[in-house]
Amino acid sequence: MFHARTSGRFPAALVAGVCVLSACGGAGAADGPTTSNTVSAGARSITYAYEQEFHSYNNNTAAENAMRNTGPLQRVLTGFWFYGERGAITPDTDFGTYRKTSDDPLTVEYTISDRAVWSDGTPIDCDDVLLWWGFKSGKIKGFSTSGTVGVEDTRLPACDKGDKRFSLVYDRPFADWAAGGPGATELLPAHVVERQGDLSEEEFIAAIKATDARKLEKAVKFFNNGWVSEIALPPAELIPSSGPYKLSKMDAGQSLTLVANDRWWGTPAATPTIIERFITLDEQAQALHNREVQIIEPQPGPDVLNQLKALEGVRVNITDQYTYEHLDFNVNSSPFKDRRLRAAFAKCVPRQLIVDNLIKPVVPDARPLEIRNVAPFQDNAAAVIAAAGGAGVHGRQDIKGARALVAKAGKTGVQVKIGYQTPNPRRTVEVQLIIDACDKAGFQVVDKGSEDFFGTVMPANGYDVALFAWSASSLISGWASTYTTPTKCDGENKGNNNGCYSSGKVDRLIGKLNATVDPAAQNPIIGEIEKELWADVATIPLFQHPGLSAWDEAIRNVVPNPAQSTITWNMDRWSLS
């Protein structure tokens, strides 16, 4: 599960689409383009827009587990599987093969392709696998990781220098074993980490096998922070590719360029160069109109949708997404340590009004979410909602009840800082609606939106409530670390549990769920987890994100994806007609 960090601007946001295409775009733009701009058939590059700047070649740490990194890395760092069409777990047979060889103990055998090499010519083999296991298992102190679910229950892979075959042997059943091994963006170059840690390949392998955190200390420090791109990309020798594209350059605040990897052993990339332009959501439609970019995923809204439909030579797509909006409490160092105040805030948040004003104009049958971890369009949603009892007492807004709970907690005028990534038009409107409602219930809500919310504010717990979205998938284990008690409440050890929520009962239920292989038996357990999360008021789910994308119809093979792999999941197949 990843932060779906969205951007945009403020209350004028309800008409952001009009601003983009008319007030910001020149005469005539509000009624559609006056000319037809198309991609030149001779072009050797395709440009797509994303709202936030790329920040790290390593998206596996707690701090960098974000869509701004995951999107462009989909076809740079490959693995045994990826989220394919419709978000399905899809084996990447170019990279290698895997198969389950035993149920007791659960054993999965993996074979890396003999042709698999990093773009600098180094073979992909055992040490790369051991690096992955080192940070994903949680068994070596110091590694920052976004989650250890599944891998924490595996034994050390038995491989040696140069080996391309290994097995994962589980200590107990794991429902998502098909996605249990290293997937897209997860396998990183161990030879780079070895050099930066002053270790030979043999020394590195021995240290991982011995779980020797002291020997690995320098290597781990590089793994956690050495691949961050503040102004420019790290030197090319630090960021080799294992996919059809490799990172070429980053112009700070402007763009990221990917070029075809000439060492890629699979089907060559269809287009030599892909460029990601960093463009805020409220400016993307205008950029597509001007053909500054050819592919966009703007923030859905009725005005933006109508304007996109009016553009000539543009294909528009609305689809379901696993991404959902929510409010995340900081239960570590805020007034919301008190469950009564969390319950009061849940009662005053105008969930129905937020959906009515911001989502229904795009998706008329949209409703506030009753559960968090199964999307409304999934086949088992009704069964889980029934098992959970829905949102219960938090299903409707209740200002009077909220005020009574604040008084019961012995508080008045409780200041609440709501943090979120800016600019973001829709979220600024959401916050204003929350202010209008919850200030009547004994809270003093303050809009603390920040352009670096995910970079510095959230890791430092510098908020009371965080407003953001989780980009998820169909995996039941994908959201486990979001609600599992962290080993320590800091940036490197809390995984996806940003607010440091803790419940022994939820921990046990999540463990039981992840070991339950029968899908039908999973639904009652998920329902029980949801019931506990509502009882504790761990988070406040708001709405499921509708997905809106548009692209120049001259571009072939653009396939929006509802999972966290995003529209870039098959960028190596994008081509010009």
C-alpha positions as CSV (number, residue, x, y, z in Angstrom):
1,M,0.0,0.0,0.0
2,F,1.3,3.4,-0.9
3,H,0.6,7.1,-0.1
4,A,-1.4,8.4,-3.1
5,R,-0.2,11.9,-2.7
6,T,-2.4,14.2,-4.6
7,S,-2.1,17.8,-5.4
8,G,-3.9,20.9,-6.6
9,R,-5.0,24.2,-5.1
10,F,-7.7,25.8,-2.8
11,P,-11.4,26.7,-2.4
12,A,-11.7,28.1,-5.9
13,A,-10.9,24.4,-6.5
14,L,-14.5,23.5,-7.0
15,V,-14.1,25.2,-10.4
16,A,-10.5,24.3,-11.0
17,G,-11.3,22.7,-14.3
18,V,-12.7,26.0,-15.7
19,C,-9.7,27.9,-14.4
20,V,-7.4,25.4,-16.1
21,L,-9.0,25.6,-19.5
22,S,-10.4,29.1,-19.7
23,A,-9.1,31.7,-17.3
24,C,-5.6,30.1,-17.4
25,G,-5.6,29.1,-21.0
26,G,-6.7,31.9,-23.1
27,A,-9.9,32.9,-25.1
28,G,-12.1,30.1,-26.4
29,A,-10.5,27.3,-24.2
30,A,-13.5,26.9,-21.9
31,D,-15.6,25.7,-24.9
32,G,-12.9,23.4,-26.2
33,P,-9.8,23.9,-28.3
34,T,-9.9,26.2,-31.3
35,T,-7.2,24.1,-33.0
36,S,-6.4,20.4,-33.0
37,N,-3.0,19.7,-31.5
38,T,-1.6,16.2,-32.1
39,V,1.6,14.3,-31.4
40,S,4.0,14.1,-34.3
41,A,4.2,10.6,-35.7
42,G,7.9,11.0,-36.0
43,A,8.4,11.8,-32.3
44,R,10.7,9.5,-30.3
45,S,9.4,10.4,-26.9
46,I,6.1,10.4,-25.0
47,T,5.5,12.7,-22.0
48,Y,3.1,12.1,-19.2
49,A,2.2,14.3,-16.2
50,Y,2.4,13.5,-12.6
51,E,1.6,15.9,-9.7
52,Q,4.7,15.4,-7.5
53,E,8.4,15.4,-8.1
54,F,10.3,12.1,-8.1
55,H,12.2,11.7,-4.9
56,S,14.0,8.4,-4.6
57,Y,15.2,5.4,-6.6
58,N,14.4,3.3,-3.5
59,N,10.6,3.4,-2.7
60,N,10.9,0.6,-0.2
61,T,11.7,2.7,2.9
62,A,9.0,4.0,5.3
63,A,9.8,7.6,4.2
64,E,9.8,7.0,0.5
65,N,6.9,4.5,0.1
66,A,5.0,6.9,-2.2
67,M,3.4,7.0,-5.7
68,R,5.8,9.8,-6.8
69,N,8.5,7.1,-6.7
70,T,6.6,4.0,-7.5
71,G,5.1,5.3,-10.8
72,P,8.2,6.0,-12.8
73,L,10.1,3.0,-11.4
74,Q,7.5,0.4,-12.6
75,R,9.5,-0.4,-15.7
76,V,13.0,0.5,-14.3
77,L,13.2,-2.0,-11.5
78,T,11.5,-5.3,-12.4
79,G,10.9,-8.4,-10.3
80,F,9.0,-11.7,-10.3
81,W,5.6,-10.1,-10.5
82,F,3.7,-6.8,-11.0
83,Y,0.2,-5.4,-10.8
84,G,-0.9,-6.0,-14.4
85,E,-4.2,-5.2,-16.2
86,R,-7.1,-4.5,-13.8
87,G,-4.6,-4.7,-10.9
88,A,-4.1,-8.4,-11.2
89,I,-1.0,-10.1,-9.8
90,T,0.9,-10.9,-12.9
91,P,4.1,-13.0,-13.1
92,D,6.9,-11.2,-15.0
93,T,8.3,-14.1,-17.0
94,D,11.0,-11.9,-18.5
95,F,12.6,-11.5,-15.1
96,G,12.1,-15.1,-14.0
97,T,9.7,-17.8,-12.9
98,Y,8.3,-19.1,-9.6
99,R,6.1,-21.9,-8.4
100,K,4.7,-23.3,-5.2
101,T,6.4,-26.6,-4.5
102,S,4.9,-27.4,-1.0
103,D,2.0,-26.5,1.2
104,D,3.5,-27.8,4.4
105,P,5.7,-26.0,5.0
106,L,4.6,-23.4,2.4
107,T,7.5,-23.3,-0.1
108,V,7.9,-21.2,-3.2
109,E,10.8,-21.8,-5.6
110,Y,12.1,-18.9,-7.6
111,T,14.5,-18.9,-10.6
112,I,15.9,-15.6,-12.0
113,S,16.4,-15.6,-15.8
114,D,20.0,-16.5,-16.9
115,R,19.9,-13.4,-19.0
116,A,19.0,-11.0,-16.2
117,V,21.6,-8.3,-15.6
118,W,21.7,-4.8,-14.3
119,S,22.2,-2.1,-16.9
120,D,25.9,-1.9,-15.8
121,G,26.3,-5.6,-16.8
122,T,26.3,-7.0,-13.2
123,P,24.3,-10.3,-13.0
124,I,21.1,-10.2,-11.0
125,D,21.5,-13.0,-8.5
126,C,21.8,-14.1,-4.9
127,D,23.1,-11.0,-3.2
128,D,20.3,-8.9,-4.7
129,V,17.8,-11.4,-3.3
130,L,19.5,-11.3,0.1
131,L,19.3,-7.5,0.2
132,W,15.6,-7.7,-0.5
133,W,15.1,-10.3,2.3
134,G,17.3,-8.2,4.6
135,F,15.0,-5.2,4.5
136,K,11.7,-6.9,3.9
137,S,12.0,-9.5,6.7
138,G,12.6,-7.0,9.5
139,K,15.2,-9.4,10.9
140,I,18.2,-7.1,10.5
141,K,18.2,-4.0,12.7
142,G,18.5,-0.6,11.0
143,F,16.8,-1.2,7.7
144,S,13.9,1.2,7.1
145,T,11.0,-0.6,5.5
146,S,7.4,0.1,4.5
147,G,6.3,-3.3,5.7
148,T,7.5,-6.9,6.5
149,V,4.2,-8.8,6.1
150,G,4.7,-12.3,4.8
151,V,8.5,-12.1,4.4
152,E,8.9,-11.8,8.2
153,D,7.6,-15.4,8.4
154,T,10.1,-16.8,5.9
155,R,13.5,-18.4,6.5
156,L,16.7,-17.0,5.1
157,P,16.9,-17.9,1.4
158,A,19.5,-20.6,0.9
159,C,21.6,-19.2,-1.9
160,D,25.3,-18.4,-2.4
161,K,27.3,-16.0,-4.6
162,G,26.2,-16.1,-8.2
163,D,23.1,-18.3,-7.6
164,K,20.0,-17.5,-9.6
165,R,17.7,-20.0,-7.8
166,F,16.3,-19.8,-4.3
167,S,13.3,-20.7,-2.3
168,L,11.1,-18.9,0.3
169,V,10.1,-21.3,3.0
170,Y,7.3,-20.0,5.3
171,D,6.9,-20.8,8.9
172,R,3.1,-20.6,8.5
173,P,0.6,-20.3,5.6
174,F,0.5,-17.0,3.7
175,A,-2.6,-16.1,1.7
176,D,-0.8,-13.8,-0.7
177,W,2.2,-16.1,-1.4
178,A,1.8,-15.4,-5.2
179,A,3.0,-11.8,-4.4
180,G,5.3,-12.8,-1.6
181,G,8.6,-12.7,-3.5
182,P,10.4,-9.6,-4.8
183,G,8.1,-7.8,-7.2
184,A,8.4,-4.7,-9.4
185,T,10.4,-1.8,-7.7
186,E,11.4,-4.1,-4.8
187,L,14.7,-5.7,-6.0
188,L,17.6,-3.3,-5.7
189,P,21.2,-3.6,-6.8
190,A,23.2,-5.2,-3.9
191,H,26.5,-4.5,-5.7
192,V,25.9,-0.8,-5.3
193,V,25.0,-1.2,-1.6
194,E,28.1,-3.4,-1.1
195,R,30.4,-0.7,-2.6
196,Q,28.8,2.0,-0.5
197,G,29.1,-0.1,2.6
198,D,32.8,-1.0,1.9
199,L,32.0,-4.7,1.7
200,S,32.9,-7.3,-0.8
201,E,30.1,-9.5,-2.2
202,E,31.2,-12.4,-0.1
203,E,31.3,-10.2,3.1
204,F,27.8,-8.8,2.3
205,I,26.3,-12.2,1.8
206,A,27.9,-13.5,5.0
207,A,26.7,-10.5,7.0
208,I,23.1,-10.9,5.8
209,K,23.2,-14.6,6.6
210,A,24.5,-13.8,10.1
211,T,22.0,-10.9,10.4
212,D,25.1,-8.9,11.5
213,A,23.7,-5.4,11.8
214,R,27.0,-3.9,12.9
215,K,28.9,-5.2,9.9
216,L,26.1,-3.9,7.6
217,E,25.7,-0.5,9.4
218,K,27.3,1.6,6.6
219,A,25.5,-0.3,3.9
220,V,22.1,0.0,5.7
221,K,22.6,3.8,6.1
222,F,23.1,4.1,2.3
223,F,20.1,1.9,1.6
224,N,17.9,4.1,3.8
225,N,19.0,7.5,2.5
226,G,21.6,7.2,-0.3
227,W,19.2,7.0,-3.2
228,V,17.2,10.2,-2.4
229,S,17.1,12.7,-5.2
230,E,16.8,16.2,-3.7
231,I,18.0,18.3,-6.7
232,A,19.2,15.8,-9.3
233,L,19.5,12.0,-9.7
234,P,22.3,10.2,-8.0
235,P,25.3,9.3,-10.2
236,A,24.4,6.8,-12.9
237,E,26.6,4.1,-11.4
238,L,24.4,4.2,-8.3
239,I,21.0,3.7,-10.1
240,P,21.3,0.8,-12.6
241,S,18.2,-0.6,-14.2
242,S,16.7,-4.1,-14.4
243,G,13.9,-3.2,-16.8
244,P,13.1,-1.8,-20.2
245,Y,13.9,1.8,-19.1
246,K,16.6,3.4,-17.0
247,L,16.6,6.8,-15.2
248,S,18.5,9.3,-17.3
249,K,18.2,12.8,-15.7
250,M,16.0,14.9,-13.5
251,D,15.5,18.6,-13.8
252,A,14.5,19.8,-10.4
253,G,10.9,21.0,-10.3
254,Q,10.4,20.2,-14.0
255,S,10.8,16.6,-15.2
256,L,12.3,13.1,-15.0
257,T,13.6,11.5,-18.1
258,L,13.7,7.7,-18.7
259,V,15.6,6.2,-21.7
260,A,15.6,2.7,-23.1
261,N,17.9,0.3,-21.4
262,D,20.1,-1.3,-24.0
263,R,21.0,-4.1,-21.6
264,W,17.3,-5.2,-21.2
265,W,17.0,-8.8,-22.2
266,G,13.2,-8.7,-22.8
267,T,11.1,-7.1,-25.6
268,P,12.7,-3.6,-26.2
269,A,10.8,-0.5,-25.1
270,A,8.4,0.6,-27.9
271,T,9.4,4.3,-27.4
272,P,13.0,5.3,-26.8
273,T,12.3,8.1,-24.3
274,I,9.6,8.6,-21.7
275,I,9.4,11.9,-19.8
276,E,7.5,12.5,-16.6
277,R,6.6,16.2,-16.2
278,F,5.9,17.4,-12.7
279,I,2.5,19.3,-13.1
280,T,0.0,20.0,-10.4
281,L,-3.4,18.3,-10.9
282,D,-5.2,21.6,-11.6
283,E,-2.8,22.4,-14.5
284,Q,-2.7,19.0,-16.2
285,A,-5.7,19.4,-18.5
286,Q,-4.3,22.7,-19.9
287,A,-1.0,20.9,-20.4
288,L,-2.7,18.2,-22.4
289,H,-4.7,20.8,-24.4
290,N,-1.4,22.4,-25.3
291,R,0.2,19.0,-26.0
292,E,3.0,19.8,-23.5
293,V,2.1,16.3,-22.3
294,Q,0.3,13.4,-24.0
295,I,-1.0,11.5,-20.9
296,I,-2.6,12.9,-17.7
297,E,-4.4,11.7,-14.6
298,P,-6.0,14.9,-13.2
299,Q,-8.0,15.2,-10.1
300,P,-11.6,14.2,-11.0
301,G,-14.2,17.0,-11.1
302,P,-17.2,17.8,-13.3
303,D,-15.7,20.8,-14.9
304,V,-12.4,19.0,-15.7
305,L,-14.3,16.0,-17.0
306,N,-16.5,18.2,-19.3
307,Q,-13.5,20.1,-20.6
308,L,-11.5,17.0,-21.4
309,K,-14.5,15.5,-23.2
310,A,-14.6,18.6,-25.4
311,L,-10.9,18.3,-26.5
312,E,-10.3,17.0,-30.0
313,G,-8.1,14.0,-30.4
314,V,-8.2,13.0,-26.7
315,R,-9.5,9.8,-25.2
316,V,-11.0,10.2,-21.7
317,N,-11.3,7.3,-19.2
318,I,-13.2,7.1,-15.9
319,T,-12.5,3.9,-13.9
320,D,-12.6,2.4,-10.4
321,Q,-9.5,2.7,-8.3
322,Y,-8.3,0.9,-5.2
323,T,-7.3,4.3,-3.8
324,Y,-9.4,5.7,-0.9
325,E,-9.4,9.0,1.0
326,H,-9.2,9.0,4.7
327,L,-8.3,10.9,7.9
328,D,-5.5,9.4,9.9
329,F,-5.1,10.2,13.6
330,N,-1.8,10.9,15.3
331,V,-2.4,8.8,18.4
332,N,1.2,9.1,19.5
333,S,1.5,12.8,20.3
334,S,-1.7,14.7,19.9
335,P,-5.0,15.2,21.7
336,F,-6.3,12.1,19.8
337,K,-4.5,9.8,22.2
338,D,-7.9,10.0,23.9
339,R,-10.3,7.7,22.1
340,R,-13.3,9.9,23.2
341,L,-11.9,12.8,21.1
342,R,-11.3,10.5,18.2
343,A,-14.9,9.4,18.4
344,A,-16.1,13.0,18.7
345,F,-14.2,14.0,15.6
346,A,-15.6,11.1,13.7
347,K,-19.1,12.2,14.6
348,C,-18.6,15.8,13.5
349,V,-16.8,15.2,10.2
350,P,-19.3,15.8,7.4
351,R,-18.6,12.7,5.4
352,Q,-21.9,12.7,3.4
353,L,-21.5,16.4,2.6
354,I,-17.9,15.9,1.4
355,V,-19.1,13.1,-0.9
356,D,-22.1,15.0,-2.1
357,N,-20.1,18.1,-3.0
358,L,-16.9,16.7,-4.3
359,I,-17.4,13.1,-5.6
360,K,-21.1,12.7,-6.7
361,P,-20.8,15.2,-9.5
362,V,-18.3,12.7,-11.1
363,V,-19.7,9.4,-9.7
364,P,-23.5,9.9,-9.0
365,D,-23.8,6.7,-6.9
366,A,-20.8,7.5,-4.7
367,R,-21.3,7.0,-0.9
368,P,-19.2,7.6,2.2
369,L,-17.1,4.5,2.9
370,E,-18.3,2.0,5.5
371,I,-15.1,0.0,5.6
372,R,-11.5,0.8,4.7
373,N,-9.8,-2.3,3.3
374,V,-12.1,-3.7,0.6
375,A,-13.1,-1.4,-2.2
376,P,-16.8,-1.0,-3.0
377,F,-16.4,-2.5,-6.5
378,Q,-14.8,-5.7,-5.1
379,D,-17.0,-8.9,-5.1
380,N,-16.7,-9.4,-1.4
381,A,-17.5,-5.8,-0.3
382,A,-21.1,-6.5,0.7
383,A,-20.0,-9.5,2.7
384,V,-17.4,-7.6,4.6
385,I,-19.7,-4.6,5.3
386,A,-22.3,-7.0,6.7
387,A,-19.7,-8.8,8.9
388,A,-18.4,-5.4,10.2
389,G,-21.8,-3.9,10.8
390,G,-21.0,-1.0,8.5
391,A,-19.8,2.2,10.1
392,G,-22.2,1.8,13.0
393,V,-22.7,4.9,15.2
394,H,-20.2,6.8,13.0
395,G,-22.3,6.3,9.9
396,R,-24.1,9.6,10.2
397,Q,-22.9,13.0,11.3
398,D,-23.9,13.9,14.9
399,I,-22.7,17.3,16.1
400,K,-24.6,17.1,19.3
401,G,-23.1,13.7,20.1
402,A,-19.7,15.0,19.2
403,R,-20.0,18.0,21.5
404,A,-21.1,15.7,24.4
405,L,-18.0,13.5,23.9
406,V,-15.7,16.5,23.9
407,A,-17.3,17.6,27.2
408,K,-17.0,14.1,28.6
409,A,-13.3,14.2,27.9
410,G,-13.1,17.4,30.0
411,K,-12.0,19.5,27.1
412,T,-13.1,22.7,25.4
413,G,-11.8,24.4,22.3
414,V,-9.5,21.4,21.3
415,Q,-7.1,22.6,18.6
416,V,-6.8,20.2,15.8
417,K,-4.1,20.6,13.1
418,I,-5.1,18.9,9.9
419,G,-2.1,18.3,7.7
420,Y,-2.0,17.4,4.0
421,Q,0.1,17.8,0.9
422,T,-0.5,21.1,-1.0
423,P,-1.4,22.4,-3.4
424,N,-4.6,20.3,-3.6
425,P,-7.9,21.9,-4.4
426,R,-10.2,19.1,-3.4
427,R,-8.5,18.5,0.0
428,T,-8.5,22.2,0.8
429,V,-12.3,22.2,0.3
430,E,-12.6,19.0,2.4
431,V,-10.7,20.7,5.2
432,Q,-12.9,23.8,5.1
433,L,-16.0,21.6,5.3
434,I,-14.5,19.8,8.3
435,I,-13.7,23.2,9.9
436,D,-17.3,24.4,9.4
437,A,-18.7,21.3,11.0
438,C,-16.3,20.4,13.8
439,D,-15.8,23.9,15.1
440,K,-19.5,23.6,16.2
441,A,-18.6,20.5,18.2
442,G,-15.9,21.9,20.5
443,F,-12.9,21.7,18.2
444,Q,-10.8,24.5,16.8
445,V,-9.6,23.0,13.5
446,V,-6.6,24.6,11.7
447,D,-5.7,24.0,8.1
448,K,-2.0,23.1,8.2
449,G,-1.6,22.0,4.6
450,S,2.1,22.0,3.6
451,E,4.0,21.5,0.3
452,D,6.4,19.2,2.2
453,F,3.8,17.4,4.3
454,F,5.0,13.9,3.3
455,G,8.6,14.8,3.3
456,T,9.0,16.3,6.7
457,V,5.8,16.9,8.6
458,M,4.3,13.4,8.6
459,P,7.6,11.5,9.4
460,A,8.0,13.8,12.4
461,N,4.4,13.3,13.6
462,G,3.9,17.1,13.2
463,Y,0.1,16.9,12.8
464,D,-3.0,15.9,14.7
465,V,-4.9,14.5,11.8
466,A,-3.6,13.7,8.3
467,L,-5.7,13.9,5.2
468,F,-4.5,11.7,2.4
469,A,-5.2,8.6,0.3
470,W,-3.9,5.1,0.3
471,S,-3.3,3.5,-3.1
472,A,-3.9,-0.2,-2.6
473,S,-4.6,-3.4,-4.4
474,S,-6.6,-6.6,-4.1
475,L,-4.0,-8.2,-1.8
476,I,-5.3,-8.8,1.8
477,S,-1.7,-8.4,3.1
478,G,-1.2,-5.1,1.4
479,W,-2.8,-3.0,4.2
480,A,-1.5,-5.1,7.2
481,S,1.3,-2.8,8.2
482,T,-1.1,0.2,8.2
483,Y,-2.8,-1.1,11.4
484,T,-0.1,-3.4,12.9
485,T,1.5,-2.1,16.1
486,P,4.9,-0.6,15.0
487,T,8.1,-1.7,16.7
488,K,8.9,1.9,17.4
489,C,7.0,5.1,16.5
490,D,9.6,6.8,14.3
491,G,10.1,7.4,10.6
492,E,12.1,4.2,10.1
493,N,10.2,1.7,12.2
494,K,6.5,2.5,11.9
495,G,6.0,1.1,8.4
496,N,2.7,2.4,7.0
497,N,1.3,3.0,10.4
498,N,1.9,6.7,10.3
499,G,-0.3,7.6,13.3
500,C,1.2,4.8,15.5
501,Y,-2.2,3.1,16.1
502,S,-1.9,0.0,18.3
503,S,-4.3,-2.8,19.2
504,G,-3.3,-6.3,20.3
505,K,-6.6,-7.6,19.1
506,V,-6.2,-6.1,15.6
507,D,-2.6,-7.4,15.5
508,R,-3.8,-11.0,16.2
509,L,-6.7,-10.7,13.7
510,I,-4.3,-9.4,10.9
511,G,-2.0,-12.3,11.6
512,K,-4.9,-14.8,11.4
513,L,-6.1,-13.1,8.2
514,N,-2.8,-13.3,6.4
515,A,-2.5,-17.0,7.2
516,T,-6.1,-17.7,5.9
517,V,-5.8,-19.1,2.4
518,D,-9.5,-19.7,1.7
519,P,-11.0,-16.4,0.3
520,A,-14.5,-17.2,1.7
521,A,-13.0,-17.6,5.2
522,Q,-11.2,-14.2,4.9
523,N,-14.4,-12.1,4.8
524,P,-15.5,-12.6,8.4
525,I,-12.0,-11.9,9.7
526,I,-11.8,-8.7,7.6
527,G,-15.2,-7.7,9.0
528,E,-14.0,-8.3,12.5
529,I,-11.0,-6.1,11.9
530,E,-13.1,-3.3,10.5
531,K,-15.4,-3.5,13.5
532,E,-12.5,-3.1,15.8
533,L,-11.0,-0.2,13.8
534,W,-14.4,1.5,14.1
535,A,-14.6,0.8,17.8
536,D,-11.2,2.3,18.4
537,V,-11.8,5.0,15.8
538,A,-8.4,4.2,14.4
539,T,-9.0,6.2,11.2
540,I,-12.0,7.8,9.4
541,P,-12.6,6.5,5.9
542,L,-14.1,9.1,3.6
543,F,-14.6,8.0,0.0
544,Q,-13.2,5.8,-2.8
545,H,-11.3,7.8,-5.4
546,P,-12.7,7.7,-8.9
547,G,-9.9,7.4,-11.5
548,L,-9.8,10.0,-14.3
549,S,-7.2,9.8,-17.1
550,A,-6.9,11.2,-20.6
551,W,-4.4,10.9,-23.4
552,D,-3.7,11.9,-26.9
553,E,-5.5,9.3,-29.1
554,A,-2.3,9.0,-31.2
555,I,-0.7,7.1,-28.3
556,R,-1.3,3.4,-28.3
557,N,-1.5,0.9,-25.5
558,V,-2.3,3.3,-22.6
559,V,-4.2,1.2,-20.1
560,P,-5.2,2.8,-16.8
561,N,-4.7,0.5,-13.8
562,P,-6.7,0.6,-10.6
563,A,-3.9,-0.6,-8.4
564,Q,-0.8,1.1,-7.1
565,S,1.2,0.4,-10.2
566,T,-0.7,3.3,-11.8
567,I,-1.0,4.1,-15.5
568,T,2.7,3.6,-16.0
569,W,2.6,-0.1,-15.4
570,N,3.1,-0.8,-19.1
571,M,4.9,2.3,-20.2
572,D,7.3,0.2,-22.2
573,R,4.4,-0.6,-24.6
574,W,3.3,3.0,-25.2
575,S,3.9,3.9,-28.8
576,L,2.7,6.4,-31.4
577,S,0.2,5.4,-34.0
